[in-house]
């Protein structure tokens, strides 16, 4: 069928994103049907908290990418199509995945490093070593950051500065380790500018002003 082939071609252009979405759909289904009283304990074993990072670092970093604290798959479906799909198509699967994983890993180490310091100096409660820290947000923030270089001219500055402010304000207001992780992830994404060299850029204003076929050529 024609529409099935069209969907297949669409997915084939960003396969990594859709595999990730499929995994999130499955884990969201599990989270939605789990007893809330047991969910926190369940997610602790799949988190990038200090306990898991010290005993199973690779497992914690990878597994935490496919679990979320709330079963809100439609929300992530939209976000993935706004940011991950265009980023994977623009950079290619290998480069897109490099940005996402690097942001996830480094932001996790920075934020959990602060937690470790806080627990060690009795600034944070000891039970923070078992805190639930799962989700796709660090990787998403990193991809949002690198997408800055996909925009042309002043749009790049508007988007980039807006993105930094968006993640900086919560950090200054709440001072949580997750807000620190998000802010670091955006900076990590911005640091990936070298891999965007030679990639096409998009000017939204030109897209809006582009004449439709059959219009604007009458006086030629």
mmCIF file of the C-alpha atoms, coordinates in Angstrom:
data_MODEL
# 
_entry.id   MODEL 
# 
loop_
_atom_site.group_PDB 
_atom_site.id 
_atom_site.type_symbol 
_atom_site.label_atom_id 
_atom_site.label_alt_id 
_atom_site.label_comp_id 
_atom_site.label_asym_id 
_atom_site.label_entity_id 
_atom_site.label_seq_id 
_atom_site.pdbx_PDB_ins_code 
_atom_site.Cartn_x 
_atom_site.Cartn_y 
_atom_site.Cartn_z 
_atom_site.occupancy 
_atom_site.B_iso_or_equiv 
_atom_site.pdbx_formal_charge 
_atom_site.auth_seq_id 
_atom_site.auth_comp_id 
_atom_site.auth_asym_id 
_atom_site.auth_atom_id 
_atom_site.pdbx_PDB_model_num 
ATOM 1   C CA . UNK A 1 1   ? 0.000  0.000  0.000   1.00 0.00 ? 1   UNK A CA 1 
ATOM 2   C CA . UNK A 1 2   ? 1.210  3.466  -0.912  1.00 0.00 ? 2   UNK A CA 1 
ATOM 3   C CA . UNK A 1 3   ? 0.835  5.019  2.534   1.00 0.00 ? 3   UNK A CA 1 
ATOM 4   C CA . UNK A 1 4   ? 2.692  2.120  4.177   1.00 0.00 ? 4   UNK A CA 1 
ATOM 5   C CA . UNK A 1 5   ? 5.595  2.580  1.794   1.00 0.00 ? 5   UNK A CA 1 
ATOM 6   C CA . UNK A 1 6   ? 5.583  6.306  2.558   1.00 0.00 ? 6   UNK A CA 1 
ATOM 7   C CA . UNK A 1 7   ? 5.694  5.625  6.308   1.00 0.00 ? 7   UNK A CA 1 
ATOM 8   C CA . UNK A 1 8   ? 8.510  3.140  5.773   1.00 0.00 ? 8   UNK A CA 1 
ATOM 9   C CA . UNK A 1 9   ? 10.553 5.669  3.798   1.00 0.00 ? 9   UNK A CA 1 
ATOM 10  C CA . UNK A 1 10  ? 9.949  8.289  6.493   1.00 0.00 ? 10  UNK A CA 1 
ATOM 11  C CA . UNK A 1 11  ? 11.139 5.975  9.288   1.00 0.00 ? 11  UNK A CA 1 
ATOM 12  C CA . UNK A 1 12  ? 14.138 4.810  7.255   1.00 0.00 ? 12  UNK A CA 1 
ATOM 13  C CA . UNK A 1 13  ? 15.501 8.375  7.242   1.00 0.00 ? 13  UNK A CA 1 
ATOM 14  C CA . UNK A 1 14  ? 15.772 8.438  11.054  1.00 0.00 ? 14  UNK A CA 1 
ATOM 15  C CA . UNK A 1 15  ? 15.847 4.792  12.197  1.00 0.00 ? 15  UNK A CA 1 
ATOM 16  C CA . UNK A 1 16  ? 17.600 5.452  15.504  1.00 0.00 ? 16  UNK A CA 1 
ATOM 17  C CA . UNK A 1 17  ? 14.890 7.792  16.701  1.00 0.00 ? 17  UNK A CA 1 
ATOM 18  C CA . UNK A 1 18  ? 12.120 5.328  15.917  1.00 0.00 ? 18  UNK A CA 1 
ATOM 19  C CA . UNK A 1 19  ? 13.871 2.405  17.599  1.00 0.00 ? 19  UNK A CA 1 
ATOM 20  C CA . UNK A 1 20  ? 14.219 4.600  20.682  1.00 0.00 ? 20  UNK A CA 1 
ATOM 21  C CA . UNK A 1 21  ? 10.551 5.570  20.498  1.00 0.00 ? 21  UNK A CA 1 
ATOM 22  C CA . UNK A 1 22  ? 9.546  1.926  20.214  1.00 0.00 ? 22  UNK A CA 1 
ATOM 23  C CA . UNK A 1 23  ? 11.490 1.106  23.378  1.00 0.00 ? 23  UNK A CA 1 
ATOM 24  C CA . UNK A 1 24  ? 9.943  4.083  25.175  1.00 0.00 ? 24  UNK A CA 1 
ATOM 25  C CA . UNK A 1 25  ? 6.485  2.949  24.129  1.00 0.00 ? 25  UNK A CA 1 
ATOM 26  C CA . UNK A 1 26  ? 7.122  -0.471 25.669  1.00 0.00 ? 26  UNK A CA 1 
ATOM 27  C CA . UNK A 1 27  ? 8.545  0.893  28.931  1.00 0.00 ? 27  UNK A CA 1 
ATOM 28  C CA . UNK A 1 28  ? 5.785  3.508  29.200  1.00 0.00 ? 28  UNK A CA 1 
ATOM 29  C CA . UNK A 1 29  ? 3.265  0.686  28.937  1.00 0.00 ? 29  UNK A CA 1 
ATOM 30  C CA . UNK A 1 30  ? 4.974  -1.046 31.874  1.00 0.00 ? 30  UNK A CA 1 
ATOM 31  C CA . UNK A 1 31  ? 5.165  2.136  33.971  1.00 0.00 ? 31  UNK A CA 1 
ATOM 32  C CA . UNK A 1 32  ? 1.485  2.912  33.375  1.00 0.00 ? 32  UNK A CA 1 
ATOM 33  C CA . UNK A 1 33  ? 0.443  -0.472 34.734  1.00 0.00 ? 33  UNK A CA 1 
ATOM 34  C CA . UNK A 1 34  ? 2.805  -0.697 37.679  1.00 0.00 ? 34  UNK A CA 1 
ATOM 35  C CA . UNK A 1 35  ? 1.746  -0.146 41.267  1.00 0.00 ? 35  UNK A CA 1 
ATOM 36  C CA . UNK A 1 36  ? 2.886  3.411  42.164  1.00 0.00 ? 36  UNK A CA 1 
ATOM 37  C CA . UNK A 1 37  ? 4.101  2.119  45.529  1.00 0.00 ? 37  UNK A CA 1 
ATOM 38  C CA . UNK A 1 38  ? 6.538  -0.237 43.773  1.00 0.00 ? 38  UNK A CA 1 
ATOM 39  C CA . UNK A 1 39  ? 7.464  2.021  40.858  1.00 0.00 ? 39  UNK A CA 1 
ATOM 40  C CA . UNK A 1 40  ? 10.015 4.117  42.739  1.00 0.00 ? 40  UNK A CA 1 
ATOM 41  C CA . UNK A 1 41  ? 11.932 1.052  43.922  1.00 0.00 ? 41  UNK A CA 1 
ATOM 42  C CA . UNK A 1 42  ? 11.721 -0.481 40.434  1.00 0.00 ? 42  UNK A CA 1 
ATOM 43  C CA . UNK A 1 43  ? 13.171 2.634  38.778  1.00 0.00 ? 43  UNK A CA 1 
ATOM 44  C CA . UNK A 1 44  ? 15.959 2.969  41.339  1.00 0.00 ? 44  UNK A CA 1 
ATOM 45  C CA . UNK A 1 45  ? 17.534 -0.125 39.830  1.00 0.00 ? 45  UNK A CA 1 
ATOM 46  C CA . UNK A 1 46  ? 17.359 1.427  36.362  1.00 0.00 ? 46  UNK A CA 1 
ATOM 47  C CA . UNK A 1 47  ? 18.630 4.871  37.321  1.00 0.00 ? 47  UNK A CA 1 
ATOM 48  C CA . UNK A 1 48  ? 21.894 6.717  36.901  1.00 0.00 ? 48  UNK A CA 1 
ATOM 49  C CA . UNK A 1 49  ? 22.121 7.276  40.638  1.00 0.00 ? 49  UNK A CA 1 
ATOM 50  C CA . UNK A 1 50  ? 25.364 6.933  42.598  1.00 0.00 ? 50  UNK A CA 1 
ATOM 51  C CA . UNK A 1 51  ? 24.558 3.421  43.757  1.00 0.00 ? 51  UNK A CA 1 
ATOM 52  C CA . UNK A 1 52  ? 23.979 2.091  40.240  1.00 0.00 ? 52  UNK A CA 1 
ATOM 53  C CA . UNK A 1 53  ? 26.825 4.091  38.662  1.00 0.00 ? 53  UNK A CA 1 
ATOM 54  C CA . UNK A 1 54  ? 29.301 2.717  41.167  1.00 0.00 ? 54  UNK A CA 1 
ATOM 55  C CA . UNK A 1 55  ? 28.257 -0.911 40.687  1.00 0.00 ? 55  UNK A CA 1 
ATOM 56  C CA . UNK A 1 56  ? 26.948 -1.131 37.090  1.00 0.00 ? 56  UNK A CA 1 
ATOM 57  C CA . UNK A 1 57  ? 27.904 2.084  35.251  1.00 0.00 ? 57  UNK A CA 1 
ATOM 58  C CA . UNK A 1 58  ? 27.364 0.929  31.649  1.00 0.00 ? 58  UNK A CA 1 
ATOM 59  C CA . UNK A 1 59  ? 24.088 -0.794 32.462  1.00 0.00 ? 59  UNK A CA 1 
ATOM 60  C CA . UNK A 1 60  ? 22.833 2.254  34.373  1.00 0.00 ? 60  UNK A CA 1 
ATOM 61  C CA . UNK A 1 61  ? 23.731 4.703  31.605  1.00 0.00 ? 61  UNK A CA 1 
ATOM 62  C CA . UNK A 1 62  ? 22.093 2.668  28.857  1.00 0.00 ? 62  UNK A CA 1 
ATOM 63  C CA . UNK A 1 63  ? 18.997 1.382  30.643  1.00 0.00 ? 63  UNK A CA 1 
ATOM 64  C CA . UNK A 1 64  ? 18.112 4.786  32.086  1.00 0.00 ? 64  UNK A CA 1 
ATOM 65  C CA . UNK A 1 65  ? 17.675 6.070  28.518  1.00 0.00 ? 65  UNK A CA 1 
ATOM 66  C CA . UNK A 1 66  ? 14.545 4.006  27.925  1.00 0.00 ? 66  UNK A CA 1 
ATOM 67  C CA . UNK A 1 67  ? 12.685 4.538  31.203  1.00 0.00 ? 67  UNK A CA 1 
ATOM 68  C CA . UNK A 1 68  ? 10.700 7.535  32.405  1.00 0.00 ? 68  UNK A CA 1 
ATOM 69  C CA . UNK A 1 69  ? 9.087  8.310  35.743  1.00 0.00 ? 69  UNK A CA 1 
ATOM 70  C CA . UNK A 1 70  ? 5.686  8.997  34.168  1.00 0.00 ? 70  UNK A CA 1 
ATOM 71  C CA . UNK A 1 71  ? 3.953  7.104  31.392  1.00 0.00 ? 71  UNK A CA 1 
ATOM 72  C CA . UNK A 1 72  ? 3.682  10.104 29.100  1.00 0.00 ? 72  UNK A CA 1 
ATOM 73  C CA . UNK A 1 73  ? 4.582  8.600  25.747  1.00 0.00 ? 73  UNK A CA 1 
ATOM 74  C CA . UNK A 1 74  ? 2.573  11.055 23.562  1.00 0.00 ? 74  UNK A CA 1 
ATOM 75  C CA . UNK A 1 75  ? 4.607  13.922 25.035  1.00 0.00 ? 75  UNK A CA 1 
ATOM 76  C CA . UNK A 1 76  ? 7.899  12.238 24.159  1.00 0.00 ? 76  UNK A CA 1 
ATOM 77  C CA . UNK A 1 77  ? 6.554  11.240 20.745  1.00 0.00 ? 77  UNK A CA 1 
ATOM 78  C CA . UNK A 1 78  ? 6.045  14.913 19.931  1.00 0.00 ? 78  UNK A CA 1 
ATOM 79  C CA . UNK A 1 79  ? 9.415  16.017 21.343  1.00 0.00 ? 79  UNK A CA 1 
ATOM 80  C CA . UNK A 1 80  ? 11.277 13.323 19.421  1.00 0.00 ? 80  UNK A CA 1 
ATOM 81  C CA . UNK A 1 81  ? 9.681  14.468 16.181  1.00 0.00 ? 81  UNK A CA 1 
ATOM 82  C CA . UNK A 1 82  ? 10.461 18.118 16.876  1.00 0.00 ? 82  UNK A CA 1 
ATOM 83  C CA . UNK A 1 83  ? 14.131 17.567 17.781  1.00 0.00 ? 83  UNK A CA 1 
ATOM 84  C CA . UNK A 1 84  ? 15.499 14.044 17.305  1.00 0.00 ? 84  UNK A CA 1 
ATOM 85  C CA . UNK A 1 85  ? 14.000 13.302 13.891  1.00 0.00 ? 85  UNK A CA 1 
ATOM 86  C CA . UNK A 1 86  ? 15.332 16.478 12.204  1.00 0.00 ? 86  UNK A CA 1 
ATOM 87  C CA . UNK A 1 87  ? 18.689 16.126 13.995  1.00 0.00 ? 87  UNK A CA 1 
ATOM 88  C CA . UNK A 1 88  ? 19.185 12.525 12.869  1.00 0.00 ? 88  UNK A CA 1 
ATOM 89  C CA . UNK A 1 89  ? 18.217 13.374 9.309   1.00 0.00 ? 89  UNK A CA 1 
ATOM 90  C CA . UNK A 1 90  ? 20.495 16.399 9.286   1.00 0.00 ? 90  UNK A CA 1 
ATOM 91  C CA . UNK A 1 91  ? 23.572 14.856 10.920  1.00 0.00 ? 91  UNK A CA 1 
ATOM 92  C CA . UNK A 1 92  ? 23.122 11.201 10.060  1.00 0.00 ? 92  UNK A CA 1 
ATOM 93  C CA . UNK A 1 93  ? 22.432 8.452  12.576  1.00 0.00 ? 93  UNK A CA 1 
ATOM 94  C CA . UNK A 1 94  ? 26.024 8.009  13.751  1.00 0.00 ? 94  UNK A CA 1 
ATOM 95  C CA . UNK A 1 95  ? 26.675 11.684 14.489  1.00 0.00 ? 95  UNK A CA 1 
ATOM 96  C CA . UNK A 1 96  ? 23.231 12.259 15.989  1.00 0.00 ? 96  UNK A CA 1 
ATOM 97  C CA . UNK A 1 97  ? 23.687 9.295  18.319  1.00 0.00 ? 97  UNK A CA 1 
ATOM 98  C CA . UNK A 1 98  ? 27.162 10.503 19.279  1.00 0.00 ? 98  UNK A CA 1 
ATOM 99  C CA . UNK A 1 99  ? 25.754 13.858 20.377  1.00 0.00 ? 99  UNK A CA 1 
ATOM 100 C CA . UNK A 1 100 ? 22.839 12.322 22.273  1.00 0.00 ? 100 UNK A CA 1 
ATOM 101 C CA . UNK A 1 101 ? 24.911 9.717  24.126  1.00 0.00 ? 101 UNK A CA 1 
ATOM 102 C CA . UNK A 1 102 ? 27.745 12.115 24.930  1.00 0.00 ? 102 UNK A CA 1 
ATOM 103 C CA . UNK A 1 103 ? 25.331 14.655 26.394  1.00 0.00 ? 103 UNK A CA 1 
ATOM 104 C CA . UNK A 1 104 ? 23.586 11.925 28.385  1.00 0.00 ? 104 UNK A CA 1 
ATOM 105 C CA . UNK A 1 105 ? 26.794 10.437 29.796  1.00 0.00 ? 105 UNK A CA 1 
ATOM 106 C CA . UNK A 1 106 ? 28.717 13.636 30.573  1.00 0.00 ? 106 UNK A CA 1 
ATOM 107 C CA . UNK A 1 107 ? 25.723 15.491 32.004  1.00 0.00 ? 107 UNK A CA 1 
ATOM 108 C CA . UNK A 1 108 ? 24.994 12.480 34.205  1.00 0.00 ? 108 UNK A CA 1 
ATOM 109 C CA . UNK A 1 109 ? 28.547 12.386 35.528  1.00 0.00 ? 109 UNK A CA 1 
ATOM 110 C CA . UNK A 1 110 ? 28.544 16.124 36.246  1.00 0.00 ? 110 UNK A CA 1 
ATOM 111 C CA . UNK A 1 111 ? 25.169 16.141 38.003  1.00 0.00 ? 111 UNK A CA 1 
ATOM 112 C CA . UNK A 1 112 ? 25.821 12.962 39.987  1.00 0.00 ? 112 UNK A CA 1 
ATOM 113 C CA . UNK A 1 113 ? 29.292 14.209 40.816  1.00 0.00 ? 113 UNK A CA 1 
ATOM 114 C CA . UNK A 1 114 ? 27.661 17.192 42.507  1.00 0.00 ? 114 UNK A CA 1 
ATOM 115 C CA . UNK A 1 115 ? 25.329 14.821 44.360  1.00 0.00 ? 115 UNK A CA 1 
ATOM 116 C CA . UNK A 1 116 ? 28.332 12.767 45.518  1.00 0.00 ? 116 UNK A CA 1 
ATOM 117 C CA . UNK A 1 117 ? 30.055 15.909 46.770  1.00 0.00 ? 117 UNK A CA 1 
ATOM 118 C CA . UNK A 1 118 ? 26.895 17.021 48.573  1.00 0.00 ? 118 UNK A CA 1 
ATOM 119 C CA . UNK A 1 119 ? 26.384 13.668 50.273  1.00 0.00 ? 119 UNK A CA 1 
ATOM 120 C CA . UNK A 1 120 ? 30.048 13.449 51.264  1.00 0.00 ? 120 UNK A CA 1 
ATOM 121 C CA . UNK A 1 121 ? 29.978 16.926 52.829  1.00 0.00 ? 121 UNK A CA 1 
ATOM 122 C CA . UNK A 1 122 ? 26.571 16.352 54.461  1.00 0.00 ? 122 UNK A CA 1 
ATOM 123 C CA . UNK A 1 123 ? 24.916 19.030 52.343  1.00 0.00 ? 123 UNK A CA 1 
ATOM 124 C CA . UNK A 1 124 ? 22.550 16.464 50.827  1.00 0.00 ? 124 UNK A CA 1 
ATOM 125 C CA . UNK A 1 125 ? 20.826 13.547 52.603  1.00 0.00 ? 125 UNK A CA 1 
ATOM 126 C CA . UNK A 1 126 ? 22.512 10.119 52.321  1.00 0.00 ? 126 UNK A CA 1 
ATOM 127 C CA . UNK A 1 127 ? 19.487 8.606  50.572  1.00 0.00 ? 127 UNK A CA 1 
ATOM 128 C CA . UNK A 1 128 ? 20.323 10.719 47.493  1.00 0.00 ? 128 UNK A CA 1 
ATOM 129 C CA . UNK A 1 129 ? 22.680 7.943  46.421  1.00 0.00 ? 129 UNK A CA 1 
ATOM 130 C CA . UNK A 1 130 ? 19.533 5.904  45.620  1.00 0.00 ? 130 UNK A CA 1 
ATOM 131 C CA . UNK A 1 131 ? 17.561 8.701  43.959  1.00 0.00 ? 131 UNK A CA 1 
ATOM 132 C CA . UNK A 1 132 ? 15.562 7.984  40.819  1.00 0.00 ? 132 UNK A CA 1 
ATOM 133 C CA . UNK A 1 133 ? 17.292 9.546  37.818  1.00 0.00 ? 133 UNK A CA 1 
ATOM 134 C CA . UNK A 1 134 ? 15.930 8.130  34.576  1.00 0.00 ? 134 UNK A CA 1 
ATOM 135 C CA . UNK A 1 135 ? 14.769 9.599  31.309  1.00 0.00 ? 135 UNK A CA 1 
ATOM 136 C CA . UNK A 1 136 ? 15.716 10.986 27.945  1.00 0.00 ? 136 UNK A CA 1 
ATOM 137 C CA . UNK A 1 137 ? 16.031 14.645 28.872  1.00 0.00 ? 137 UNK A CA 1 
ATOM 138 C CA . UNK A 1 138 ? 19.834 14.996 28.988  1.00 0.00 ? 138 UNK A CA 1 
ATOM 139 C CA . UNK A 1 139 ? 20.213 13.422 25.557  1.00 0.00 ? 139 UNK A CA 1 
ATOM 140 C CA . UNK A 1 140 ? 17.345 15.553 24.270  1.00 0.00 ? 140 UNK A CA 1 
ATOM 141 C CA . UNK A 1 141 ? 18.900 18.750 25.618  1.00 0.00 ? 141 UNK A CA 1 
ATOM 142 C CA . UNK A 1 142 ? 22.193 17.897 23.918  1.00 0.00 ? 142 UNK A CA 1 
ATOM 143 C CA . UNK A 1 143 ? 20.466 17.363 20.579  1.00 0.00 ? 143 UNK A CA 1 
ATOM 144 C CA . UNK A 1 144 ? 18.551 20.600 21.032  1.00 0.00 ? 144 UNK A CA 1 
ATOM 145 C CA . UNK A 1 145 ? 21.895 22.313 21.522  1.00 0.00 ? 145 UNK A CA 1 
ATOM 146 C CA . UNK A 1 146 ? 23.561 20.982 18.378  1.00 0.00 ? 146 UNK A CA 1 
ATOM 147 C CA . UNK A 1 147 ? 20.475 21.864 16.305  1.00 0.00 ? 147 UNK A CA 1 
ATOM 148 C CA . UNK A 1 148 ? 21.430 25.501 16.875  1.00 0.00 ? 148 UNK A CA 1 
ATOM 149 C CA . UNK A 1 149 ? 23.888 25.160 13.994  1.00 0.00 ? 149 UNK A CA 1 
ATOM 150 C CA . UNK A 1 150 ? 21.176 23.943 11.661  1.00 0.00 ? 150 UNK A CA 1 
ATOM 151 C CA . UNK A 1 151 ? 19.685 27.436 11.570  1.00 0.00 ? 151 UNK A CA 1 
ATOM 152 C CA . UNK A 1 152 ? 20.931 30.285 9.421   1.00 0.00 ? 152 UNK A CA 1 
ATOM 153 C CA . UNK A 1 153 ? 21.862 33.841 10.331  1.00 0.00 ? 153 UNK A CA 1 
ATOM 154 C CA . UNK A 1 154 ? 20.110 35.572 13.206  1.00 0.00 ? 154 UNK A CA 1 
ATOM 155 C CA . UNK A 1 155 ? 17.824 32.572 13.731  1.00 0.00 ? 155 UNK A CA 1 
ATOM 156 C CA . UNK A 1 156 ? 20.825 30.677 15.100  1.00 0.00 ? 156 UNK A CA 1 
ATOM 157 C CA . UNK A 1 157 ? 21.409 33.322 17.762  1.00 0.00 ? 157 UNK A CA 1 
ATOM 158 C CA . UNK A 1 158 ? 17.742 33.642 18.674  1.00 0.00 ? 158 UNK A CA 1 
ATOM 159 C CA . UNK A 1 159 ? 17.300 29.889 19.058  1.00 0.00 ? 159 UNK A CA 1 
ATOM 160 C CA . UNK A 1 160 ? 20.647 29.288 20.767  1.00 0.00 ? 160 UNK A CA 1 
ATOM 161 C CA . UNK A 1 161 ? 20.342 32.113 23.280  1.00 0.00 ? 161 UNK A CA 1 
ATOM 162 C CA . UNK A 1 162 ? 16.710 31.208 23.962  1.00 0.00 ? 162 UNK A CA 1 
ATOM 163 C CA . UNK A 1 163 ? 17.715 27.607 24.597  1.00 0.00 ? 163 UNK A CA 1 
ATOM 164 C CA . UNK A 1 164 ? 20.466 28.574 27.045  1.00 0.00 ? 164 UNK A CA 1 
ATOM 165 C CA . UNK A 1 165 ? 18.116 30.885 28.941  1.00 0.00 ? 165 UNK A CA 1 
ATOM 166 C CA . UNK A 1 166 ? 15.400 28.208 28.982  1.00 0.00 ? 166 UNK A CA 1 
ATOM 167 C CA . UNK A 1 167 ? 17.698 25.797 30.820  1.00 0.00 ? 167 UNK A CA 1 
ATOM 168 C CA . UNK A 1 168 ? 19.648 28.350 32.862  1.00 0.00 ? 168 UNK A CA 1 
ATOM 169 C CA . UNK A 1 169 ? 16.659 29.938 34.625  1.00 0.00 ? 169 UNK A CA 1 
ATOM 170 C CA . UNK A 1 170 ? 15.486 26.711 36.349  1.00 0.00 ? 170 UNK A CA 1 
ATOM 171 C CA . UNK A 1 171 ? 19.069 26.036 37.462  1.00 0.00 ? 171 UNK A CA 1 
ATOM 172 C CA . UNK A 1 172 ? 19.365 29.486 39.041  1.00 0.00 ? 172 UNK A CA 1 
ATOM 173 C CA . UNK A 1 173 ? 15.945 29.201 40.689  1.00 0.00 ? 173 UNK A CA 1 
ATOM 174 C CA . UNK A 1 174 ? 15.831 25.622 41.974  1.00 0.00 ? 174 UNK A CA 1 
ATOM 175 C CA . UNK A 1 175 ? 19.495 24.483 42.077  1.00 0.00 ? 175 UNK A CA 1 
ATOM 176 C CA . UNK A 1 176 ? 18.580 20.807 41.559  1.00 0.00 ? 176 UNK A CA 1 
ATOM 177 C CA . UNK A 1 177 ? 21.047 18.278 40.156  1.00 0.00 ? 177 UNK A CA 1 
ATOM 178 C CA . UNK A 1 178 ? 18.728 17.551 37.233  1.00 0.00 ? 178 UNK A CA 1 
ATOM 179 C CA . UNK A 1 179 ? 18.609 21.226 36.266  1.00 0.00 ? 179 UNK A CA 1 
ATOM 180 C CA . UNK A 1 180 ? 22.405 21.247 36.360  1.00 0.00 ? 180 UNK A CA 1 
ATOM 181 C CA . UNK A 1 181 ? 22.438 18.158 34.139  1.00 0.00 ? 181 UNK A CA 1 
ATOM 182 C CA . UNK A 1 182 ? 20.102 19.750 31.606  1.00 0.00 ? 182 UNK A CA 1 
ATOM 183 C CA . UNK A 1 183 ? 22.163 22.930 31.432  1.00 0.00 ? 183 UNK A CA 1 
ATOM 184 C CA . UNK A 1 184 ? 25.391 20.963 31.005  1.00 0.00 ? 184 UNK A CA 1 
ATOM 185 C CA . UNK A 1 185 ? 23.790 18.834 28.288  1.00 0.00 ? 185 UNK A CA 1 
ATOM 186 C CA . UNK A 1 186 ? 22.846 21.924 26.276  1.00 0.00 ? 186 UNK A CA 1 
ATOM 187 C CA . UNK A 1 187 ? 26.415 23.236 26.524  1.00 0.00 ? 187 UNK A CA 1 
ATOM 188 C CA . UNK A 1 188 ? 27.720 19.838 25.417  1.00 0.00 ? 188 UNK A CA 1 
ATOM 189 C CA . UNK A 1 189 ? 25.423 19.926 22.401  1.00 0.00 ? 189 UNK A CA 1 
ATOM 190 C CA . UNK A 1 190 ? 26.653 23.412 21.541  1.00 0.00 ? 190 UNK A CA 1 
ATOM 191 C CA . UNK A 1 191 ? 30.238 22.157 21.762  1.00 0.00 ? 191 UNK A CA 1 
ATOM 192 C CA . UNK A 1 192 ? 29.577 19.763 18.866  1.00 0.00 ? 192 UNK A CA 1 
ATOM 193 C CA . UNK A 1 193 ? 29.703 22.514 16.272  1.00 0.00 ? 193 UNK A CA 1 
ATOM 194 C CA . UNK A 1 194 ? 32.672 20.945 14.396  1.00 0.00 ? 194 UNK A CA 1 
ATOM 195 C CA . UNK A 1 195 ? 30.601 17.929 13.326  1.00 0.00 ? 195 UNK A CA 1 
ATOM 196 C CA . UNK A 1 196 ? 28.021 20.222 11.716  1.00 0.00 ? 196 UNK A CA 1 
ATOM 197 C CA . UNK A 1 197 ? 30.459 21.777 9.220   1.00 0.00 ? 197 UNK A CA 1 
ATOM 198 C CA . UNK A 1 198 ? 29.314 21.266 5.667   1.00 0.00 ? 198 UNK A CA 1 
ATOM 199 C CA . UNK A 1 199 ? 25.756 20.445 6.682   1.00 0.00 ? 199 UNK A CA 1 
ATOM 200 C CA . UNK A 1 200 ? 22.918 22.497 5.139   1.00 0.00 ? 200 UNK A CA 1 
ATOM 201 C CA . UNK A 1 201 ? 21.308 25.217 7.226   1.00 0.00 ? 201 UNK A CA 1 
ATOM 202 C CA . UNK A 1 202 ? 17.676 26.273 7.330   1.00 0.00 ? 202 UNK A CA 1 
ATOM 203 C CA . UNK A 1 203 ? 16.378 29.828 7.136   1.00 0.00 ? 203 UNK A CA 1 
ATOM 204 C CA . UNK A 1 204 ? 12.726 29.782 8.313   1.00 0.00 ? 204 UNK A CA 1 
ATOM 205 C CA . UNK A 1 205 ? 12.123 33.276 6.896   1.00 0.00 ? 205 UNK A CA 1 
ATOM 206 C CA . UNK A 1 206 ? 13.098 32.193 3.386   1.00 0.00 ? 206 UNK A CA 1 
ATOM 207 C CA . UNK A 1 207 ? 10.826 29.176 3.693   1.00 0.00 ? 207 UNK A CA 1 
ATOM 208 C CA . UNK A 1 208 ? 7.880  31.415 4.621   1.00 0.00 ? 208 UNK A CA 1 
ATOM 209 C CA . UNK A 1 209 ? 8.606  33.908 1.849   1.00 0.00 ? 209 UNK A CA 1 
ATOM 210 C CA . UNK A 1 210 ? 9.253  31.338 -0.864  1.00 0.00 ? 210 UNK A CA 1 
ATOM 211 C CA . UNK A 1 211 ? 6.717  31.930 -3.653  1.00 0.00 ? 211 UNK A CA 1 
ATOM 212 C CA . UNK A 1 212 ? 4.283  29.164 -4.389  1.00 0.00 ? 212 UNK A CA 1 
ATOM 213 C CA . UNK A 1 213 ? 4.383  27.502 -7.831  1.00 0.00 ? 213 UNK A CA 1 
ATOM 214 C CA . UNK A 1 214 ? 2.595  29.691 -10.340 1.00 0.00 ? 214 UNK A CA 1 
ATOM 215 C CA . UNK A 1 215 ? 2.935  32.844 -8.231  1.00 0.00 ? 215 UNK A CA 1 
ATOM 216 C CA . UNK A 1 216 ? 5.434  35.662 -8.350  1.00 0.00 ? 216 UNK A CA 1 
ATOM 217 C CA . UNK A 1 217 ? 6.697  34.914 -11.879 1.00 0.00 ? 217 UNK A CA 1 
ATOM 218 C CA . UNK A 1 218 ? 4.063  36.737 -13.924 1.00 0.00 ? 218 UNK A CA 1 
ATOM 219 C CA . UNK A 1 219 ? 6.218  39.801 -14.501 1.00 0.00 ? 219 UNK A CA 1 
ATOM 220 C CA . UNK A 1 220 ? 9.292  37.869 -15.593 1.00 0.00 ? 220 UNK A CA 1 
# 
